[in-house]
Amino acid sequence: QVQLVESGGGLVQAGGSLRLSCVARGSIFSISAMGWYRQAPGKQRELVASITREGSTNYVDSVKGRFSISRSNTMNTVYLQMNSLNPEDTAVYYCNAVRYSMNYWGQGTQVTVSS
């Protein structure tokens, strides 16, 4: 089992920045990838960014150039640096980890961007 604990959400004005953190606990060995998803009210959950154990990254088009995902060497912590935030980024952000093809989720952290 893998437990994920997120932190760093909050309220920020448009143009501001936030940094999300996610710590993985438990059976963290063999985690192959970690990432961040978000879900806005009335919308489906979408992948924001992901990073593999090897360091390969992937971003949804709407955040490219503004968000940056990184991880610790031990793959037990993943970060999402969010810059130039806009109101469309408002959502609950969920940390995700993949281990042996199983998905694990954090409880979510609210990010609200005011205009």
PEDARA-V795084 format. One record per pair of residues at least 12 apart in sequence whose ideal C-beta (glycine too) atoms are under 10 Angstrom apart, sorted by the first residue. I is the first residue (numbers start at 1). GAP is how many residues later the second one is. D is the distance in whole Angstrom. If there is no record, write none. Layout:
<<I GAP D> <I GAP D>>
This chain:
<<1 24 9> <1 25 5> <1 26 6> <1 98 9> <1 101 9> <1 103 8> <2 22 6> <2 23 7> <2 24 5> <2 25 6> <2 26 6> <2 27 10> <2 28 10> <2 29 7> <2 32 10> <2 74 10> <2 95 5> <2 96 9> <2 97 6> <2 100 8> <2 101 10> <2 102 4> <2 103 9> <2 104 10> <3 20 9> <3 21 7> <3 22 5> <3 23 5> <3 24 9> <3 25 9> <3 94 9> <3 101 8> <3 103 8> <3 104 10> <4 18 6> <4 19 7> <4 20 6> <4 21 8> <4 22 9> <4 24 10> <4 30 8> <4 74 9> <4 90 8> <4 91 5> <4 92 8> <4 93 6> <4 100 6> <4 101 7> <4 102 4> <4 103 8> <4 104 10> <5 16 9> <5 17 7> <5 18 5> <5 19 8> <5 20 7> <5 72 10> <5 90 8> <5 101 6> <5 102 8> <5 104 10> <6 14 6> <6 15 7> <6 16 5> <6 17 8> <6 30 9> <6 72 10> <6 74 10> <6 86 10> <6 87 7> <6 88 7> <6 89 5> <6 99 10> <6 100 4> <6 101 7> <6 102 7> <6 103 4> <7 12 9> <7 13 7> <7 14 5> <7 15 8> <7 16 8> <7 88 10> <7 99 10> <7 102 7> <8 12 4> <8 13 5> <8 14 9> <8 71 8> <8 72 8> <8 73 10> <8 74 9> <8 85 9> <8 101 7> <8 103 9> <9 12 10> <9 73 10> <9 82 10> <9 83 8> <9 84 6> <9 99 8> <9 100 3> <9 101 5> <9 102 5> <9 103 8> <10 99 8> <10 100 8> <10 101 7> <10 102 7> <10 103 10> <11 79 10> <11 99 8> <11 100 8> <11 101 5> <11 102 8> <11 103 7> <12 70 9> <12 73 6> <12 77 9> <12 78 10> <12 99 8> <12 100 7> <12 101 6> <12 102 7> <13 72 8> <13 74 10> <13 100 7> <13 101 5> <13 102 8> <14 70 9> <14 71 6> <14 72 5> <14 73 6> <14 74 10> <14 75 9> <14 99 6> <14 100 7> <14 101 5> <15 68 9> <15 69 6> <15 70 7> <15 71 8> <15 98 9> <15 100 10> <16 66 9> <16 67 8> <16 68 8> <16 69 5> <16 70 10> <16 97 7> <16 98 9> <17 49 9> <17 50 10> <17 64 7> <17 65 6> <17 66 5> <17 67 8> <17 68 7> <18 49 10> <18 62 8> <18 63 8> <18 64 5> <18 65 9> <18 67 7> <18 71 9> <18 75 9> <18 91 10> <18 93 6> <18 94 10> <18 95 9> <19 49 10> <19 51 10> <19 60 6> <19 61 7> <19 62 5> <19 63 7> <19 64 9> <20 16 7> <20 28 10> <20 47 10> <20 49 9> <20 58 9> <20 59 7> <20 60 4> <20 61 8> <20 62 7> <20 73 6> <20 75 8> <20 86 10> <20 89 6> <20 91 8> <21 56 7> <21 57 8> <21 58 5> <21 59 8> <21 74 9> <21 88 9> <22 12 7> <22 13 9> <22 14 8> <22 49 9> <22 54 9> <22 55 7> <22 56 5> <22 57 8> <22 58 8> <22 71 9> <22 72 9> <22 73 3> <22 74 9> <22 75 8> <22 84 6> <22 87 9> <23 49 9> <23 53 6> <23 54 5> <23 55 9> <23 72 9> <23 83 9> <24 47 10> <24 48 9> <24 50 9> <24 51 8> <24 52 5> <24 53 7> <24 54 8> <24 71 8> <24 73 6> <24 75 9> <24 80 8> <24 82 9> <25 51 8> <26 50 10> <26 71 10> <26 73 10> <26 78 9> <27 72 7> <27 73 9> <27 77 10> <28 46 7> <28 47 7> <28 48 5> <28 49 10> <28 69 8> <28 71 8> <29 45 9> <29 46 9> <29 47 10> <29 70 8> <30 23 9> <30 45 9> <30 68 10> <30 69 5> <30 70 6> <31 21 10> <31 22 7> <31 40 10> <31 43 10> <31 44 5> <31 45 8> <31 47 10> <31 66 5> <31 67 7> <31 68 5> <31 69 9> <31 73 9> <32 20 6> <32 21 6> <32 22 9> <32 43 9> <32 65 9> <32 66 5> <32 67 7> <32 68 8> <32 69 9> <33 17 6> <33 18 7> <33 19 5> <33 20 7> <33 21 9> <33 23 9> <33 25 9> <33 38 9> <33 42 9> <33 45 9> <33 63 8> <33 64 7> <33 65 5> <33 66 9> <33 70 10> <34 15 10> <34 16 7> <34 17 6> <34 18 8> <34 19 9> <34 35 8> <34 37 6> <34 38 10> <34 41 7> <34 42 9> <34 43 9> <34 44 4> <34 45 10> <34 61 7> <34 62 7> <34 63 5> <34 64 7> <34 65 10> <34 70 9> <35 12 6> <35 13 7> <35 14 6> <35 15 3> <35 16 7> <35 17 9> <35 22 9> <35 23 8> <35 24 10> <35 34 7> <35 36 10> <35 43 7> <35 45 9> <35 59 9> <35 60 8> <35 61 5> <35 62 8> <35 63 8> <35 68 10> <36 12 5> <36 13 5> <36 14 8> <36 15 9> <36 23 10> <36 24 10> <36 27 9> <36 31 8> <36 33 7> <36 42 7> <36 43 9> <36 44 5> <36 46 9> <36 57 6> <36 58 7> <36 59 6> <36 60 7> <36 70 9> <36 73 10> <37 12 9> <37 13 9> <37 23 10> <37 54 9> <37 55 9> <37 56 7> <37 57 5> <37 58 8> <37 59 6> <37 66 10> <37 68 8> <37 69 10> <37 71 9> <38 22 9> <38 25 9> <38 42 10> <38 51 8> <38 52 9> <38 53 4> <38 54 7> <38 55 5> <38 56 7> <38 70 9> <38 71 10> <38 73 8> <39 52 6> <39 53 5> <39 54 8> <39 55 7> <39 69 8> <40 48 8> <40 49 9> <40 50 6> <40 51 4> <40 52 8> <40 71 10> <41 49 9> <41 50 8> <41 51 9> <43 48 8> <45 46 9> <45 47 9> <45 49 7> <45 51 10> <45 60 10> <45 63 10> <46 14 6> <46 16 9> <46 45 9> <47 12 9> <47 13 6> <47 49 8> <48 12 6> <48 14 9> <48 15 6> <48 19 7> <48 21 8> <48 32 7> <48 34 9> <48 41 9> <48 43 9> <48 45 7> <48 46 9> <48 48 10> <49 14 7> <49 15 9> <49 18 6> <49 19 8> <49 20 4> <49 21 10> <49 29 9> <49 31 6> <49 32 10> <49 33 10> <50 19 7> <50 28 9> <50 46 8> <50 48 9> <51 17 10> <51 18 5> <51 19 7> <51 20 5> <51 24 9> <51 27 7> <51 28 9> <51 29 10> <52 19 9> <52 23 9> <52 46 9> <53 18 8> <53 22 6> <53 45 10> <55 15 9> <55 16 8> <55 18 10> <57 12 6> <57 13 9> <57 14 9> <62 24 9> <62 26 7> <62 27 8> <63 17 9> <63 19 8> <63 20 10> <63 21 9> <63 22 10> <63 26 8> <65 18 9> <65 19 8> <66 15 9> <66 16 7> <66 17 5> <66 18 5> <66 19 8> <66 20 9> <66 23 8> <67 13 6> <67 14 7> <67 15 5> <67 16 7> <67 17 9> <67 18 9> <67 22 9> <68 12 7> <68 13 5> <68 14 8> <68 15 8> <69 12 8> <69 13 10> <75 22 9> <75 24 10> <76 21 9> <77 18 10> <78 17 7> <78 18 9> <78 19 8> <80 13 7> <80 15 9> <80 31 10> <82 29 7> <82 31 9> <85 26 8> <85 27 10> <85 28 5> <85 29 10> <86 27 6> <86 29 8> <87 25 9> <87 26 5> <87 27 7> <87 28 5> <88 25 8> <88 27 10> <89 22 6> <89 23 9> <89 24 5> <90 20 9> <90 21 6> <90 22 5> <90 23 5> <90 24 9> <90 25 10> <91 17 9> <91 18 10> <91 19 8> <91 20 6> <91 21 9> <91 22 9> <92 15 9> <92 16 4> <92 17 7> <92 18 5> <92 19 8> <92 20 10> <93 13 9> <93 15 7> <93 16 5> <93 17 8> <93 18 5> <94 12 6> <94 13 8> <94 14 5> <94 15 8> <95 12 9> <95 13 8> <95 14 8>>
